[in-house]
């Protein structure tokens, strides 16, 4: 017989598992960064920099103001704690999960039909030329390959050279890895054996079932309580394989079937999940945060229907271009469209919207210091609130 959870209990379990609302340290060290890597397993990457790049924000959400060099060191300096690969989209992933993702690299290699393979049929020496230059010069950006001028303009959003296609293919199959990003946020590639820690390389590849047990287990630990959709989406795994892994984890006592009041889908509870009786978050959460990137879970557990509106025409946007959720207590209380105006030294709130259940004055009182803290973290001198949205007036009075 499945256990039962109230919706409030499930929310608190989810927030505790994600670490959103935990006490923040006075000074953030690599030990704190590692604890969050242990907790959430990955930080999704996105190129939009209207306020701050997506992979930097989850640590601010959980730890408060911190030196972003800590995250760069975790992903770029030895011993690397994170590596870039396909988790929930492109992500910085706990390096210890590399063996559990090698099957995905093998799938990329086996599927065939890629543009890179067509290029290599036309230019069979290109692969070895790229690797030879990498060996001679170190990590290689896509525009650093000396012998490549051919451009592919077949897609409106890309201007990829032949070398870029091949580098991305070698990245997908695990032959090269991302050594870091340059000032233009382009990947710098190097041979995987020079990027990945020796202890990670020494780990054997896991078979398909074991790898899925590891990944679903890490997803369940990070989510606390979750349905099949959320457990599958965390690392973008196929549901049939996840369903089988859930069965094995239940049999081992690591997952417990539970019914969450008001939700139809079967949920599972991580065996070590905390069950707090109350929760007092006051945190800004980016649209690419692992707490929020599965929109169905966000709607079911928290009653928040969220859509990122970057690609929506301006006249059709409801809340704004790049909207953060503000969690207060155990649920979102507001949405704020944020922009870092670095030229003027201002964190601009282009719109501020109150969630239906929330109190405007209480929410503004809690949100204002969080915005001021974010502005300080980004090196901005003040917060300015535009008169747009149902929370704007109350918030402007607080900042």
N, C-alpha and C positions, 0 to 999 in steps of 0.2 A: 504494500500500500504506500503510495507516494506521500512524503511529508507535505505540510501546508505552510505557506508563508503569506502574511498580509502584503499588500502592495507597498506599504510603508517600510516593512522589514526588508523586502527585496531591494528597495531603493537604498536603504542604509548599507546593506551588504555590498551592493554594487559600488557605492562611493568609497566605502572602506577598502574594498579590494583594489580600486584604482588609486587610492591614496589622495583623493581630492577632498580636502577638509581636515587632513591631519595637521597637528601642530607643526609649524615651520621652524627650521633651525635659525639661530642667530647668525651663523656664518656657514655658508654652504661649502662643503669639501667634496672631494672625489668619492669619499665614502657614502655621502648622501646621494650622489649621482648613481653610484653602483646600486644602491638600495632601490632606486626607481627603475633602473634597468631590470633588476631582479623582479620587480613588481609587475611592470607593464610589458616587458620583453621587446618593445619596438617603439620608435618614434617616426611617424609618417613624414615624408619629405614632400614639400610642394614649393614651386618656384616663386609664387606670388609673395611679394615683400612689401605690401601696402602698409602693414604695421610692423610685423616681424616674421621671419621665415618660420614655417609651421613647425619644424622639428625643434626649434628653440623654446617654443611656448609651453609644452607640457611640463618641463622642469620648473618654469616660473609658476605655473598653475599650482604645482605641488609643493615647491620649496620656497617660493618668493624670489626676491632679487638674487641673482647669482652671476658669476663670471662665465659668459658663454664660452670662454676658452676651455673650460672644463669639459663641455660636450665635444668640442673640436678635438681635444686631447683623447677623449674616450674613443673617438672614431678614427683618429688619424695617427696617433702616436703609440709606440710600443709601451706596454702590452695593450693591444687593441681590445677594448671591451665591446665594441660595436663594429658591425660591418654592414655595408650598404648592399641590399638585395631586395628582391620582390617578396614582401611579407603581405601587409595590407597595403597594396600598391608599393611604390618605391619607399623604402624605409631604412632607417638605421636600426639594425636588429642585434639582439644579444649574440655575441660571437659564439657562444656555446651552442647555439641552435644551428650552426652551419652544417653539422652532420645530418640533422633532421631535414635540411632543405636540399641536400644533394640530389634526391630523386627528382626535384623540380628542375634542376640543371640538366639531368639526364633526359627529361621529357623535352626540354627545349632542343637538345641536340638531336633527338630522335624524330622530331615532328617534321622536319624538312620544309621545303617550299619557301624559305625566307629570302628576302632581298639580298642578304649577305651571301648566301650560298650561290645565288645567281651571279653576284659580283665576282666571287672567287672562281667560278667557272670561266669567267671572261678574263680575270686577272689572277691566275693561280699562284703567283709569287707574292701577292699582296700580304697575305697572312704572315709569312715569314719575314717580309720586309718590315712590317709593323712591329713584330716581336723583336727583331734585331735592333731597331731603333730604340725600343723600350729598354732593351738590355744595355745599350750604349749610353742612353741619356737619362734613364730613370723614368718615373711616371710620365705618361704621355697624354696630353690633351687632344681632343679631336681635331684641332686646327694646327697641331704641332708636327704632324707627319709631313716630312719634307717632300715626298713624292706623290702628293695627291692634290689635284685641282678639280676633279670631276665633281659636279654638284647635282643632286637629285631634287628637282623642284616639283615633284609629282604630288606633294601634299601641301596644302595651303599654309600649314603651321610649321613646317620643317624646312630646313635647308641643309640636308645632311650630305656630307661627302661620302665617297666610297669607304674611306677609312673609318668614318664614324659608324656606318652600318656594320662593318666588320668588327670594330671594337665593341659595339653593343651586343653583337652575336657572341663574341668571346666572353663578354661579361655574363650574358644569359646562361651560357653553358658552364661557367665557373672556371674557365681557363685564365681569365684575367679578373681582377677585382678593382674596386674603386679605392685609390689611395687617398683621395680627398677631393675637394672642389676648389676651383680657382676663383678669382675675384668676380668673374662673370657667372658664377654658380654652375660652371660646366664640370663634368666629371673629369678627373685625372686617373688614368688607368695604369695598372702595373700588373706584372705576373702575380697570380694569386699566392704563390709561395712566398713572395716578398711582402705581402700585405697581411695575410692571416697569421695569427700566432701559431707557433710550432705545436703547442699542445692541442690546438683545434685541428690542425692538419693531420696530426697523428691519430685522431679519433677515426675509427672505421665508419664508412657509410652505413646508415641504418636501412634495414629493409622497409618496404612501403608501409606495412602495418605498424611497425615500431615507431617509425618517423611520425606517423599520424597520431599515435598515442602520445608522443612527446609534445607535438604541436597543439593538439586539442587539450592536453593537460595544462600547458602554459596558458592557453586562451582561457580555460576555465578558472585557473588561479587568478588571472588578471581581471576577469569579469565578476567573479564571486558567485553569481547566479546568472544562468543564461539559457536561452533556448537553442534549438538546432541552427537557426538562422545566424544568430550572433556567434556561436562557436565556429561555424563554417566561415563567416566573413572575417574573423579576426586575422587569419592568415590566408584568406581566399582559397579555401579547400573545398573540394567537391563533397556534397552532402552525403552521398552514399558511403564514402570513406570515413567521414566524420561520424555518421551514425554507427558504423561498425566500431570505431574507436571508442565512442561513448559506451557501447555495450561492454567492451573490455575494461574500461575504467570503472564502470559501475560494478563489475564482477570483482575488481580488486579493491573496492571500497573507497576509491578516490572521488567518485561522483555519486551523489544521492538524488534520485528522482524527486522532484517537488512540484506541487501545484501552487502557482501564485494567484491569489485571489483577484478576480477581474480579468485575467488573461487566459485565453484559450490554449495557447501553445504549451506543450510539455516543457518544463524547465529542469535544469540540473544544478545542484548546489555543490561547489567545491568543498571537499571534506575538511579543509583547514580554514574555510572562510570565517572571518569575524562576523558576529551577529550583534552589532551595537544596538542599544535601546534608544539612542538618540544620536543625531549627527548635526554638526553645525558648520557646514561649509560656507565660505565666502570667497569664491574663486571665479576668475574669468577662464573660460574654456574655449579653445579654438575649434573651428569646424573640423579640423583634422586630428583632434585629440582622440585617443583610444576610448575615452568615455563616451564620445559623441559620434564617431564615424559610422556606426551602424544605426541608420536613421529609424529603422523599425523598432529597435530596442529602445531608443530615445523616446519614441512615441508611446510604446507600451508601458515601460516602467515609469516614465516621468511625465507623460501626457503632453510632450512637447513635439510638435510637428515642425521639423526643421528642414529647410532646403537651402543649399548654398546658391547664391544668386549672382555669382561672378559672370556667368555666361548668359544671364537673363538681360534683355534690353533694359536700359535704365528706367524707361517709363513704365515698365512692367514689374519692377522690383517692389516687393512689399516692405522689406525691412532694411535693405541696403546691400552694398557691394560685398563687404567682407565682415560678416556679422559673428561676434562672439556671444556665447551664452554666459550669463552670470548666474552661477549656482549659489543659492542662499538657503541655509538649512539643509534640506535633503532634496531640493528640486530647483530647476531653473526659475528665477524670478524676473529676469530681464534679458533683453537682447540689445547689444550695442554694436554699431557699425563704426569701426575704428580705423584711423589713418594716422601714421606717424609723419607729421610735417617737419622733416628734419631741417629744412632751410630756416623755418621760424622757431624751431625748438619747442613744438607743441604736439601733444597727443590730442588729436581732434576726434571728438565724438560726433560723427556726422548724423547719427540718429540714435535715439534711445527709446526702447519700447518696453512697457511693463507687461509681464505675463498676467493672464486673467485672474489668477488666484492671489496675486501678490499685492502688498500695500506699498504705495508709491513712496511715502516718506521713509518707511523702514528700509526699503530697497535702496533708495538714493543714499541714505545714511551709511549703509554697508558698502555700496558700490563705489562711492567717491574715493575712499582711501585706497581701494584696490586699483582704481585707475591712476591715482597719484603715484602709487608704488610702481605700477607698470611704466609710467612716464619716466620716473627716476631711473628705473632699470635700463630703459632705452636711451638714457642720456638726454631726455627732453625736460625742459624747465617747467612746463605747466600743462594743464588739461583745459581744453576749451570745448564747450558743448553747443552744438548748433541747435536751433529751435525746431527740431524735427522729431516727432514721436511722442507717445503718451507719457513717457517718463522724463522728457527733456527738461521741462520747467523745474520739476523737483530736483533733478540732478544738478542743473545749473546753479541752483541755490546752495548746493553742498560743496561744489568744487571752486 
